[in-house]
Amino acid sequence: MRLTTKGRYAVTAMLDLAIHAGTEPVTLSDISLRQDISLSYLEQLFGRLRRRQLVVSIRGPGGGYQLAHETGDIAIVDIINAVDESVDATRCQGQGNCQQGETCLTHHLWEDLSQQIHEFLRGISLADLMARHDIRQIADDQDERRELIVRDLSLSS
């Protein structure tokens, strides 16, 4: 499996954006704080997500990001593809040159697994994840931690 932190972080950040979407854009600094992902890394990811038209950026005071589509219309596989991540269980990236330039004995098995994973992720939208009680509970806990951090920072200033 070759799903790196780039794909995982992109999905996490997009889910955070979806959960906190409202009338106001969501800032990358808020996502960074809640998800413990560096701001510079989020900027790189959101540049790719914006180019793939999954998010829109709002400039100026009160700016940030908003989803470009309804949560039910954004599949997890779209997010992973947007950041140039692949879900590939083969060692040869699907080239079929796994064993000294030839197709290995189990190449088609791993290729089929890759396809199954791809279809699985295509069948899950941000809305599906947002509907899960366990994800909502985690998001609520993260919001509480963020509020404590912000309050502590303002008290120490």
C-alpha positions as CSV (number, residue, x, y, z in Angstrom):
1,M,0.0,0.0,0.0
2,R,1.4,3.4,-0.9
3,L,-1.0,5.9,0.8
4,T,1.5,8.3,2.3
5,T,0.9,11.2,4.7
6,K,0.1,13.5,1.8
7,G,-3.1,11.6,1.0
8,R,-4.0,11.0,4.7
9,Y,-3.4,14.6,5.6
10,A,-5.4,15.9,2.6
11,V,-8.4,13.7,3.5
12,T,-8.1,14.8,7.2
13,A,-7.9,18.5,6.3
14,M,-10.8,18.3,3.8
15,L,-12.9,16.5,6.4
16,D,-12.0,19.2,9.0
17,L,-13.0,21.8,6.4
18,A,-16.3,20.1,5.7
19,I,-17.1,19.7,9.4
20,H,-16.4,23.4,10.1
21,A,-17.9,24.8,6.9
22,G,-20.5,27.5,7.5
23,T,-21.0,31.0,6.3
24,E,-17.4,31.9,7.1
25,P,-14.4,30.5,5.4
26,V,-12.2,28.1,7.4
27,T,-8.6,29.2,7.9
28,L,-5.7,26.8,7.3
29,S,-4.3,27.9,10.7
30,D,-7.4,26.6,12.4
31,I,-7.2,23.3,10.5
32,S,-3.5,23.2,11.4
33,L,-4.2,23.7,15.1
34,R,-7.0,21.1,15.3
35,Q,-5.3,18.5,13.2
36,D,-1.7,19.1,14.2
37,I,-0.6,19.4,10.5
38,S,2.0,22.1,9.7
39,L,0.6,25.2,8.1
40,S,3.2,25.1,5.3
41,Y,2.2,21.5,4.5
42,L,-1.5,22.5,4.4
43,E,-0.7,25.4,2.1
44,Q,0.9,23.0,-0.4
45,L,-2.0,20.5,-0.1
46,F,-4.6,23.2,-0.5
47,G,-2.9,24.6,-3.6
48,R,-3.4,21.2,-5.2
49,L,-6.9,20.9,-3.9
50,R,-7.7,24.4,-5.3
51,R,-6.2,23.6,-8.7
52,R,-8.5,20.4,-8.8
53,Q,-11.4,22.6,-7.9
54,L,-12.3,20.8,-4.7
55,V,-11.9,24.0,-2.6
56,V,-12.1,27.7,-3.3
57,S,-10.0,30.3,-1.5
58,I,-11.4,33.5,-0.1
59,R,-8.8,36.3,0.2
60,G,-8.6,39.2,2.6
61,P,-9.7,39.7,6.2
62,G,-11.9,36.8,7.3
63,G,-10.6,34.8,4.4
64,G,-9.8,31.1,4.2
65,Y,-11.2,28.1,2.3
66,Q,-14.5,26.7,1.5
67,L,-15.6,23.5,-0.3
68,A,-16.2,24.0,-4.0
69,H,-18.9,21.3,-4.0
70,E,-21.5,19.8,-1.7
71,T,-20.0,17.2,0.8
72,G,-21.9,14.4,-0.8
73,D,-20.3,15.2,-4.2
74,I,-16.7,14.9,-3.0
75,A,-15.4,11.4,-2.9
76,I,-12.4,10.5,-0.8
77,V,-10.7,9.1,-3.9
78,D,-11.1,12.6,-5.5
79,I,-9.1,14.1,-2.6
80,I,-6.4,11.5,-2.8
81,N,-6.1,11.9,-6.6
82,A,-6.0,15.7,-6.3
83,V,-2.8,15.6,-4.3
84,D,-1.2,13.2,-6.8
85,E,-1.4,10.3,-4.4
86,S,-2.0,6.8,-5.7
87,V,-3.6,3.9,-4.0
88,D,-1.5,1.1,-5.4
89,A,-0.8,-2.3,-3.7
90,T,1.6,-3.4,-6.4
91,R,5.4,-3.0,-6.0
92,C,5.7,-1.8,-9.6
93,Q,3.1,1.0,-9.6
94,G,1.0,-1.1,-11.9
95,Q,3.7,-1.3,-14.6
96,G,3.9,-5.1,-14.6
97,N,7.7,-5.1,-14.4
98,C,7.8,-6.4,-10.8
99,Q,10.2,-9.2,-11.2
100,Q,13.4,-8.3,-13.2
101,G,11.3,-6.5,-15.8
102,E,8.6,-9.2,-16.0
103,T,5.2,-9.5,-14.4
104,C,5.5,-11.3,-11.0
105,L,3.3,-14.2,-10.0
106,T,1.0,-12.1,-7.8
107,H,0.9,-8.9,-9.8
108,H,-2.7,-9.3,-10.9
109,L,-3.8,-10.1,-7.3
110,W,-2.3,-6.8,-6.0
111,E,-3.6,-4.9,-9.1
112,D,-7.1,-6.2,-8.3
113,L,-6.7,-5.2,-4.6
114,S,-5.7,-1.7,-5.8
115,Q,-8.8,-1.5,-7.9
116,Q,-11.0,-2.6,-5.0
117,I,-9.5,0.0,-2.7
118,H,-10.0,2.7,-5.3
119,E,-13.6,1.7,-5.7
120,F,-14.1,1.6,-2.0
121,L,-12.8,5.1,-1.6
122,R,-14.8,6.3,-4.6
123,G,-17.9,5.1,-2.7
124,I,-17.3,7.2,0.4
125,S,-18.0,10.9,0.4
126,L,-17.2,13.6,2.9
127,A,-20.9,13.6,3.8
128,D,-20.7,9.9,4.6
129,L,-17.8,10.5,7.0
130,M,-19.5,13.5,8.6
131,A,-22.5,11.4,9.3
132,R,-20.5,9.0,11.5
133,H,-21.1,9.5,15.2
134,D,-17.5,8.6,16.1
135,I,-16.1,11.2,13.7
136,R,-18.4,13.8,15.1
137,Q,-17.2,13.0,18.6
138,I,-13.6,13.3,17.7
139,A,-14.3,16.7,16.0
140,D,-16.1,18.0,19.1
141,D,-13.1,16.9,21.2
142,Q,-10.7,18.7,18.9
143,D,-12.8,21.8,19.0
144,E,-12.7,21.8,22.8
145,R,-8.9,21.4,22.8
146,R,-8.5,24.2,20.3
147,E,-10.7,26.5,22.4
148,L,-8.5,25.8,25.5
149,I,-5.3,26.5,23.5
150,V,-6.7,29.8,22.2
151,R,-7.9,30.8,25.6
152,D,-4.6,29.9,27.2
153,L,-2.7,31.9,24.5
154,S,-4.9,35.0,25.0
155,L,-4.5,34.8,28.8
156,S,-0.7,34.6,28.6
157,S,-0.6,37.7,26.3
